[in-house]
Amino acid sequence: MSRMNFDPPARLPSRRLVLAGLATAVALTLPRLAKAALKPADQLDLGRIQSYLNGIHTMESRFDQVAGDGSTATGTIYISRPGHMRIVYNPPHPVLIVATNDQVYYYDAALGQVTWTDLDNTPAWFLLQNTVELGGPIRIDSVQHTPGAIRVSATETKRPEHGRVTMVFSEEPLQLRQWTILDAQNKTVTVTLDSPRFGVKLNPSLFEWENPQNNGSGG
C-alpha cells in the first residue's frame, strides 16, 4: 500500500478527477474569493439546506460522472454519516473507493494498486461530518437560484486551497441531486445522482476496508 499519488492511468479518467467524485487531495492554491454577500432569502435557504444535510444519515444511489476533459464514468455510491462512504465504479473502470476511520482508500484493480489520503484532505469532507455547519468551517461563496433548483458553492474556511464544491438541490422537495468539484488545478468533475434513496439500511461491512489485493476482489 502506498500514499496517494495522482499520476492517472491513461485508459481511465484522471485519478484526481475520479477521486474528486467525493475524494480529492490537491496541492496547489485556488485564488481566494471574497466572502459572498448573502441576501436574507439566501440565508433562509442555507438554513433549510443545512437542516436537510444533517438529516441525511444514509444514502444509496447510482451516479453518472463527467470530468472537465470529457471522460465519463458510472457507478454506485453509499454514504453512512458520519464518516463512511463507498464508491464502486462500473466496468470498464475497475475502481473502488472506501472512506472509513478518517481515511479515504482508492483501489485500482487494473493496476493492482492501493493508495490513500486523509478524509479531511478532500473538498467534500464536510458532507461526511457528524454535523454539517454551513457558514462556519464551511465558507459559502455563492447561492444561486435557477428554475426548480438551488446551487450552493462552498470552500473550507481555513483551507480554501483544498478545492471548491458546488452542490445542486432540487427545490420542491429539497433534495441533493448533483455536485461539482473544482480542484486546485482548475479541473472539474460533476457527479449526478440517479434515483437516490435516503434513509436506507446499509450493511456496515460496506464501509470496512479490507485490502482487495489480499483476496483478489475489487467490488
Buried (B, 14 or more C-beta within 10 A) or exposed (E): EEEBEBEBBEEBBBBBBBBBBBBBBBEEEBEEEEEBEBEEEBBEBBEBBBEBBBEBEBBBBBBBBBBBEEBEBBBBBBBBBEBBBBBBBEEEBBBBBBBBEEBBBBBBBEEEBBBBBEBBBBBBBBBBBEEBEBBEBBBBBBBEEEEEBBBBBBBBEEBBBBBBBBBBBEBEEBBBBBBBBBBBBEBBBBBBBEEBEBEEEBEEEBBEBEEBBEEEEBE
